[in-house]
Each structure stands twice: as C-alpha cells, then as structure tokens.
Amino acid sequence: MRWWTRVLLFHVFIAPVFALHMWAHVPAGVMAVALAITWLSLRSLVTKHADPNAPLAPVRQVAELPSVRPEPARRIHVLGYTCEICGRSLTNAESQRARVGSECIKSHGPRYRFTANPDHDRWAEEDARARVYQVVKQAELNQLHERAMDAHALEVENWAAELTSPEAAERARLRRKAKFWRSVVGVAFWTALAGQFAIGHALPTADQNSPDAVALKSAVSEYTVAYFKGDEKQAVDAMWSRACLAESGPSSAARSLINMNGATHGSGYASDITVIRLDAGEARVSYKYSSGQKSGTVASQPWVFEFGGWKFDDC
Ligand SMILES: [Zn+2]
C-alpha cells in the first residue's frame, strides 16, 4: 500500500471515528485498542501463510589433528661414570653429562658426547599416526558431505517445485489479502489514536457565546464546584439528569464518592470549558478541572437540558 493510499484512508476513517466517538459513545481509545488487536491477528495470519524457508545447505566438517605431545629433543647426552681425564668415578649429574669431574673441568673443559634420542623416534611415529588419522577422518567427512549435498540438492528441487504448486499460489493469495487488510487496519488504528487526542481539543463546532452555551458552561462550572465540595444535594439532586438519577439510585457509589470529596478535596473548579456540540437539548463539553490534590481533563462529557436547566448526563 502506497503512502498516499494511507493518507487517503486516514481521511476516509477520521469521520467514522469521530462519529462513533461522539454519537455512538465508543471512545476512540477503545477503538484504537480493538484495531491494534485486529492488526496483530492479521499479522499472525501473514506469518501463518508464509512460504517455507529454503533448505539449509550442509556444512563440511573439518577433521582436527589429534593432539600429540610436544616434540622431545633430537639428541641426548651420553653420560660418563668415570672422569675422562683422571679416571675418578662421577656421581654428580652435571659431571656425568660433562664426562669430566668438577676439578678436572676447570683445566680441561667438558667432554660432552651426544647420541640420537630414541624417544624422538617414538614421537615422530606418534605424530605421523596423528596426521594419517586426520587425513582418513577428513576423507570420511568429505564423503558424508558429498552425500549430504546430494540430499540437499534434492530438497532444494522439491522446495522450489512446491513454490510453484497451487497450494503455494493459494498461500500467496491469502498472504496478500491479510497484508492488505493489515495495512487498512493499521491506518484505522492511527486514525482512532489521532481521534482520541483530537476529540475534545480540535472539535468544538458549537457557538461558544450563544445564551444556551453560556448557561451550559456556568452549569458545568457550578457542578464542578459542588462536586469537589462534596455537596451531594447540589451536585446530584439538583444537577444530575433524570437518566443518571434513575440509574444510580439514592444510595449509589457515585453519591458516596461525591460525599467523600468534601473531606478529600474541599474545593475545586473547572476551567477552559468548551462546548463541543450543542443540539436540541443535548450537549457535549470538554474542560479541565483542578482541586489542588487532583487535576485533569474531561473530554466530550454529555449534558442534557431538563427541568429548565443543564444537567450532568455522564453515567
Ligand atoms: Zn678427573
């Protein structure tokens, strides 16, 4: 879906979102949440109808060289047990290597003699065996890899063939459909979200200075003061609509709440009162309220004209 299609859809959706919010009393925020859930389920539908991934190619294993001990010395000393100069027997290890006693060495120097180390030959054999083992192992692994590659080629062939099957075409169709609706619902979500913020701020269409609007605003102001003062008589009995009085009864939770307001707030007031809509005795207002302890915004609150005055109708 192109960006300008989304922009167009946004403008198509904005009117129903406002209408549902204002006249059917479905809050735009609730619409946004419902649309978000729908969007997520459409997204999972796209995933559900996704094509299978291409089969993974096998990886050739590399045979490691088995560990071999460190190479020993190639030559070793031939030890002497009698001094080559004076014939005395040698017990000191250093003298045995030098083949000369510790006295004679001072004037004659050492007479080292070397021979090939038989352990070095053993080591060379071990090392060669390890290298042969590695070569043989690698040949085995190569063969396995060869077979795996053959199997893989077959898998790829089957996979590619499946992508041209009628089932794959059906999957693609379902995917396209889900993607399309996902886009539509996505735009509807942003529209509802924008509506949630716009409603009550950008919408006032009523004349703010008509006698009706002025009377309504002063009723809202009076009601808010009575509400925070905990004046149940004034707020409820005098200013609730017939519908609210009937619905809440004489000992409702709403009444008790207002009663308690006297102790918790004591005083409060409404400001920035805006008449959003005023039509045939029914109205919507938005305003800010503050009591010192608590402040906030009321968006699109319903009021009705009954018994010669404006009555609170948000129940
Ligand atoms: Zn000696």
Boltz pocket constraint, residues with backbone or C-beta under 6 A from the ligand:
constraints:
  - pocket:
      binder: B
      contacts: [[A, 83], [A, 84], [A, 85], [A, 86], [A, 87], [A, 88], [A, 100], [A, 101], [A, 103], [A, 104]]
      max_distance: 6.0
